[in-house]
Amino acid sequence: MGYQQTSQHRPGKSSYHQIGLVRGQFGDIPEDQWLDYLAETGFDGWEEATWELDLSKCRDDAGAEAYAKERVEKAKSRGLEIFTLATHLQGQALGDEPSAKTLQFCGGEAIEAYASWRAAGSEPPRTDPYFVPEEVGKLIHSQAQADLIAAVRLAHYVGKLQDRKVPVPGFVGSPANCWSHFFEFPPRPSSIAGHAIAEVLDVSLELLAERFGPVFDACKKYGVTYDLECHPSERAMGDIESAGDYLRAMEKAGFAGVVGFNFDPSHMLWQNVSPIEFIREYGDVIHCAHIKGVQVVKDPVRAGLLGGHRPMGHRLNGWNFVTPGSGRDSINIEECLVELNRAGFSGAVSIEWEDNDAYKLDGGRAALANVHRSDLPPSTGRHDDTLKA
């Protein structure tokens, strides 16, 4: 029971699990400087941000194997490992309906095509400022899909060199704009004037299986899992119910065994969803995990839980990401780690640090200390069984 990233449990340097740091929020720090910081601070490894990598090197097996050696050697030289390959930006770009919001995650031909379209005098409609023309939309999807397949290929070879399974956590976006229907008004019509209207929530799952099908097929080929981080902008929104919809639909489409979850409690708690119950429901398909702090303000606030159209991290919001284990954090890190152990999860756990009110290098150091204090080895038996005369 539970997922095993390695054939034998690998303890961390200072706690039961190996503890990594997510690279994504540290992209403003040069990579070599950041990796030195990981080693000096006491991290065991990290989660790659694949949008920073040269995935063009991974278009075939030989290229992916060579690039994997390069990345793993960089880790080994500092006594570190690569635990996961994050693909959140590419996954969002593939799953969402194309727009300037996902175009900003792309480079290359998609950006060039959009720039040419605008340079020719074209403008987005006033009612849709993020509009992109069809040809740009196709490039967004094709580039994202190619990068995801390359990341899966790279994960296989990184894992092979480290003798561990390296999951690919990411997003799947909101096909058919299904996220915009989280609130049931206006209600979703099933027909108008005698003409049937498809259920957008079903269509979104069908589109998801189609768009990610080649990615999941690559996962089958290379023995890699693609692990959705349930999140408010995804088809599985950070709750147990929509996560089940996603999992069942992907299994029905033939992708059982390669789809699963990257557990991240920070997207659940502010929605009043129990991270512990999520682990109990889906423990067998949690292939990787994040520790990310979230402050949920109990008293009334100006911007509410939905944020009042204010940016993430705004001081008037009802919730904000904070340093894990700090006094503001509403997540019980120890409970999450204990429940992962109960589910049989054996693998690395990565801190995803994000806190608009703390200096990031000191914040990462504090978060690691907090996780180390909470990460005890599981019990070897029931204590009452030792009370024998």
Buried (B, 14 or more C-beta within 10 A) or exposed (E): EBBBBBEEEBEBEBBBBBBBBBBBBBEEBEBEEBBEBBBEEBBBBBBBBBBEBEBEBBBEEEBBBEBBEEBBEBBEEBEBBBBBBBBBBBBBBBBBBBBBBBBEBBEEBBBEBBEEBEEEEEEBEEEEEEBBBEEBBBBBBEBBBBBBBBBBBBBBBBBBBBEBBBBBBBBBBBBBEBBEBEEEEEEEEEEEEEEEEEBBBEEBBBBBBEBBBBBBBBBEEBBBBBBBBBBBBBBBBBBBEBBEBBBEBBBEBEBEEBBBBBBBBBBBBBEEBBBBEBBEBBBEBBBBBBBBBBBBBEEEBEBBBEBEEBEEBBEEBBBBBBBBBBEBBBBBBBBBBBBBBBBBBBBBBBBBBBBEEBEBBEBBBBBBBBBBEBBEEEEEEEEEEEEEE
